[in-house]
Amino acid sequence: MGKKVEKGILRRLIIIAVLVCFGVFLYFFNQVDKAQLINKEGTSYVKAQVVDVMQDNIQEDGSRTGYQIVKVKLLQGEYKGEEIESTSASGYLYGADCKEGMTVVVNLSVSGDTKVASVFNYNREPMIIGFVVLFLALLVAVGGKKGLFSGISLIFTFICIIFLFLPMLYKGYSPFLSAVLVVVLTTIVTMYLIGGISKKTISSILGTVIGVVIAGLFAQIFGYFAHIDGYNVSEIEELVFIANNSDLQIGGLLFAGILISSLGAVMDVSMSVASTINEIHDKNPNLSRYELFKSGINVGRDMMGTMSNTLILAFTGGSINTLIWFYAYDLSYGQIINMYQIGIEVMQGLSGTSAIILTVPIVALISSFLLTANIQIGNKKKIA
């Protein structure tokens, strides 16, 4: 019992040490000297409270046209507490329907003693943070310890994307290899938190990584023959501008994104199949390797349909504005089928779905092999 406790403490210390080292690495890795793409001197975005609506822009029919003129009290920054006059445009993306007492975010420009402010948008920070906290609370309340670990793994994933993946892209690392690195790291951490050190975890990790890489390779093959790459996206002008001022490799961004977007679904299928085979083996350790493999395939077949729909519908939902545009303008079939937007959506959806389909036999094969092999992994005694 004492040795088991000591091993547990040692394992926790090792994990903490690894996380600290990883955090230090991310800190120094993010010391990036970014090129200044826009002039931000004297400009800041700060919270402010609407003190008075000096001139409204509401029309008789209830619509808004033009600008509101409001007085706001700055709540942040060097000029905190000062009251200044600001404009608020009535736009779909910028401005706000200002009312006395509400908190907004203003774009403050300072030149000498002159301050010019315009309402940038509503202050959404409290609502966003509140929803995130509510989500994590629901995750823990329903999932218990597993839910807590799921929340931690989700946070770790976003840390990897923001503080590792994006800086790697900006510094000129291969987008595909950068995405593979993030996939490997997040998969290892997520699977470990959910399943600990076990044959099930190893099977899930290997199946997820292989499946996601397959999605990326399928996408690259499709892109090669369909003449589609990262230069065919709608944001290409902005990306070229950034690439001209950094080491960003635009061509591989599209395929790297497919790896990241496929990760969640492939990880779900991988863990589900591995857990099922592991449970079957625990209940009947006398089953052969082939029987376990066949059971995993049977379970995976039921998942393929639903998970394939998940990815296809996710990509379709993200392109609903484009689809409505196609429908409203009544574009011809020959025009639609050969557009870059359609080719990209088909490539993303089918590449991810193909990865899900192939992950099932891969995980089933790895799990059935590990569970019937004379290998000790983790604290669980071998039953074989």
Secondary structure, 3 states (H helix, E strand, C coil): CHHHHHHHHHHHHHHHHHHHHHHHHHHHHCCCCCCCCCCCCCEEEEEEEEEEEEECCECCCCCECCEEEEEEEECCCCCCCCEEEEEEECCCCCCCCCCCCCEEEEEEEEECCEEEEEEEEECCHHHHHHHHHHHHHHHHHHHHHHHHHHHHHHHHHHHHHHHHHHHHHHCCCCHHHHHHHHHHHHHHHHHHHHHCCCHHHHHHHHHHHHHHHHHHHHHHHHHHHHCCCHHHCCCHHHHHHHHCCCCCCHHHHHHHHHHHHHHHHHHHHHHHHHHHHHHHHHHCCCCCHHHHHHHHHHHHHHHHHHHHHHHHHHHHHHCHHHHHHHHHHCCCHHHHHCCHHHHHHHHHHHHHHHHHHHHHHHHHHHHHHHHHCCCCCCCCCCCC
